[in-house]
Amino acid sequence: MGKIIAIANQKGGVGKTTTSVNLAASLGVLEKKVLLIDADPQANASSGLGIDVDQVEIGTYQVLEHTANAREAIQKTSSPNVDIMPAHIDLVAIEIELVDKEQREYMLQKALVDLKNEYDYILIDCAPSLGLITLNSLVAADSVIIPIQCEYFALEGLGKLLNTIKSIQKIHNPDLDIEGLLLTMFDSRLRLSNQVVEEVRKHFSSMVFDTIIRRNTRLGEAPSYGESIIAYDATSKGAVNYLNLANEILKKNA
């Protein structure tokens, strides 16, 4: 039985997509079968794995709308053992279209029922909002990874997200677990970065991953080539960080 992990934070620019793409690639290299679901209308996870977003005819939008089944939406990627359910800008419209549907929070969960046995891990790259798409992702997930950037407003909004997770646990998905808080964009030269790490560890001790994702120019370059950091530069700090994270997750779920 596969595990579904949502990567969520309503703040933009915290490293959700970078984490989704590179964690998927790292788990794939470690010989796990992975499906990455792009649940963000910006579709950056799709283009970051080499998918031509303008050519996507069946993707997350059609699956949430139930005009296509999940299997029809899946594409292979050049990353070993990694498939993707791509997104397209039309995903923006789903919030409005689902608004008056019954059980609208469960659309993704229903769509993934048959797929769960076919993958070791299903990762969902969530949009930077707490709207209906993210709600669907959290209802469908077994656990959630929350990336937090090591910058000034790091903890702002985290309380709101944790409250959202609590209410989802209460109403829709009692089994939703927090996989961990992931510190991203860490720069050891900055006092602020070190303070944020200290602060987050102090407040959330056991919930924080040991692995920290460091600032790394190669990580920023890889998506423009439609590649994960593993394919782009396997020796870079970024690649090592994400492989460490993948190993930490595998150990935790062993």
N, C-alpha and C positions, 0 to 999 in steps of 0.2 A: 504493500500500500504506500503510495507516494505521499509526500508532505507538501502542503501548499503554504508558501510563505509570502506575505505581502510586504513590500518595502514602502513605508508610508511616513509622511510628515507634511502637514499642510503648508509649511514654509517652502518657498522655492529656493533653488540654489544650494541645497544642503548635501547634494551628492546621491540623491535617490537613483537616478538613471545610471550614473557611473557605477554605483554599487550593483544595481540589477544586472547590467550587462556583464560586468567583470566577475561578479560572483557566479553568474550562470556559466561563463566561460571557464572559470576555475574549477567548478564542480564537474563540468564536462571533461576537463583534462584529467581530473581525478577519477574518471571512468564512471561517473553517475549520469544517468539519462535525465536531461533537464528540458523543461518547457518554460520559456519566458513569455509572459503575457504582457503586452504593452497596453496599459489601461490609462494612458495619458494622451489627450488629443494632440499634444505637440509631437508625438510619435518619435521622440528622440532615441528611445531604445531600439526601435525598428531600424532607423537609419544608422544607428551606432553599430548594428550588426550587418550592415551592408544591404538592407532591404530598400528598394526604390519605393518610397512612400506614395508617390503619385500613381504608382501602378497597382496599389493594393485594392483589390475588388472585394475580397472577403476578409474581414478582420474582426477585431474586438466589437466594433459597432454592430455588425450583423449578428454576432453571437449573443450579445446582450439583448438585441431586438428579437431574437429567436427566428430570424429569417434564414439563418444558416446554422448548421451544428458546428461544434467546436473543431471536430476533425477536419472539416472543409476549410477552416481558416488557418490551419497550421502549415507553416513553411519550414523547410530545412534551412540551416544557416551554414556558413563555411566553418563555424566553430565546432570542433569535435563534440558529438553527443548532445548538441544544443539545437532545439527547434524553437520557433517563435510564432506566436499569434500576434501579427502586426496591427498597428493602429493607423488611422488616417485622420485628417483634420475633421472629417464628418462626425467623429466621436463626440464632438462638442454638443451635437444636437440630442444626444441620448438622454441628457438630464431632463429636457423638456418632454421628450416622447414617453419617458417611463413614468412621468409624474402622476398620471391617473391610472396606472396599471395596478392590478392587485398583486401583492407580494413582490413589489418592485425591487426590494432590497435583496431578493434571492435569485435574481436572473442569472448571475454568474455562477453561483453555487450549483444551480440546477444544470447549467451547461457543462460543468466540469465533472459531474458525477461519474460518467463513463470513462473519463480520461485518467482518473486518479491512479488507477492500477498500471498505467502504461509508462509512468515516469517515476523516477526516484524523488525528484524535486520539481515543483511547479512554482516559479517565482512570478510575482505580480508587481510590475512597476506602476505605482499609483500616481495620480495627478496631484499637483501641489494645491489641494483644496480638500475640504471635508464634505464635498458634494456627493451626489448619488452614485457616481462611478466608484469613488473611494469607499463609500459605504458598502457597495456590492463586493468590492475586493476584500474588505475586512470580514464580511459575513461569510464569504467563500473560504477564507484562509484558516489554517490551523494555528498559525502564529504570525507575528509581525516583527520586522526589523525596523527600528527607528534611527535613521541617520541624523546625527547632530554635528553641525560644523563647529570647529573650535574657534568661534568668533564671539564678538561682544553680545549679540542678541541670542546666543545659542539656546538658552533655556526658555526664551520667550515663546509662548504658544505650546510648549511641551505639556503643560498642565491641561490645556484644552484638549490636546490629542489624547492624553491618558484618560480624561473624562469621557471622551467619545468612545474609546476602547471599552471602558467600564460599562457604558450604557449598551454597547453592542453585546457585551458578555451577558448582560442582564436580560436583554430583550430578544436578540436574534441568534447569538452564537456563544453559548455558555462555555464552549471548549476553546475559545480563542485565547491564545497564550502570548506572552511577550517573549520572542526569541532572544531579543537583546537590544540594547542601545549601542549604536556604532558611532564612535568619534571619528569624524572625517576632517580633511583639510588641515591637518595638524602641522604646525611649523615650530620645531623645537627651539628656534632662536627667539621666538616671541614669548614674552612673559605672559601675555594674555592667553595664548594657546595653552600654556602650562596651567594657568589658573582655571581655565574652563575644564580641563581634564580632571583637576583636583576637585573642583566643585561638583561635577557630574558623578565622579566616583564616590564622593562623600555622601551625596543624596541618594544615589541609586545603586550603591556598591555591587551587589551580586547580579544586577540586571545588565551591567556594562560588559561588553566584549573585551577580552584582553587585547585583542588586535586593534591597533589604531591605524587609520588610513592617513598617510602623510601627504602633504602637498607635493605634487610631482608633475613636472611639465609634460612628461610623456603621457600621463593619464589624460591630460587636456588635449593632446594632439591626436590620440588614437581614434576618437569618433569621426574626425574629419576624413579618415581613410576607410571608414565603415568597418573598423576592426576593434576587437576587444584588446585590452592591454596585453593579454597573454599572447595574442597573435602579433601585435605591433612591436612589443619589446619585452620579451619574457624575462629579461635580466633586470628590468627597471625596478625601482623601489615599489612603485604602484603594483606591479605584477606580484611581487613577493608578498606585499600586504594582503592582497585579495586571495592569494593561495593560502596564506595563513588563516584568513577568515574562513575560507571554505573548509579547511582542516578542523578548525575550532567547531564549526557547525556540525561536521560529520561526527566528531568525537562526542559532542553534546547529544546527538540523536542516535548514537550507537546502541 
